[in-house]
Amino acid sequence: MFKKYASPILMGLGLSGMILSILMAISETPKAMEIVFDSKDDKDPKRKTVELVKCYAPTAVAFVCSTVCVVGSASIQARKSAAITAAYSMLESSSRLYRDKVVASIGESKEAKIHDEVAKERLKQHPPSDDIHIEKLGNTICMDSITGRYFESNVDMIKKSMRILNSRLLEDGILSLNDMFDELGLPNIKYGDDMGWEITDTDNQKLDCYFSTQLTPNNMPCVVFELRQSPKMF
């Protein structure tokens, strides 16, 4: 039980201990001031120092123990994050191998039909709201398959954005999910800077995407945009 919740328990103990350390220090300060500034005290400096150390020793011990708890919590969380990243990488590698084998077995045309069916199901499960309106001639409703968000664009504009993003990926060797959303004109997401692609994750050093044109439940045309390479944790 403790092992499962070790990180939040240690963090809670650490923060509580730090607050307690502050309160202890505040409560001991008047006594320490009295030891230092009492003119009637004829004790030598060494004895005063010893008494001051005794005065603040419990506070110091509490603060050190609290720090150890916080550091321990961070260490456990770092190990968990590393394990999750490794598991995700293995899953992505297996998924990519499976996809390649499926394409080789059924052919690209049948694979495209499967993507169309998946896109149609996504639209059914997450239809656009009624307040989405197309403001620019030539644009249509588009759906980002990663987050399920809708935005106004068109296939040519998305392809142009992908060329820009691939140039950045080739130049920098890394591209975050929020970098892509910035280029597409979508708001950033919470963990978008911690996920994305590295040049070694791509085929032919570039990101590829699928486009599937479907009809929304309101019979409006919608382009579902999907990347062949799923983002991974950095």
ZIHU-V494886 format. One record per helix or strand of 2 or more residues. SS is the DSSP state (hx for helix, st for strand). FROM is the first residue (numbers start at 1). TO is the last residue. If there is no record, write none. Layout:
[[SS | FROM | TO] [SS | FROM | TO]]
//
This chain:
[[hx | 6 | 37] [hx | 45 | 106] [hx | 108 | 125] [st | 140 | 144] [st | 149 | 153] [hx | 155 | 172] [st | 174 | 176] [hx | 177 | 184] [st | 195 | 198] [hx | 199 | 201] [st | 209 | 215] [st | 221 | 227] [st | 232 | 233]]
//
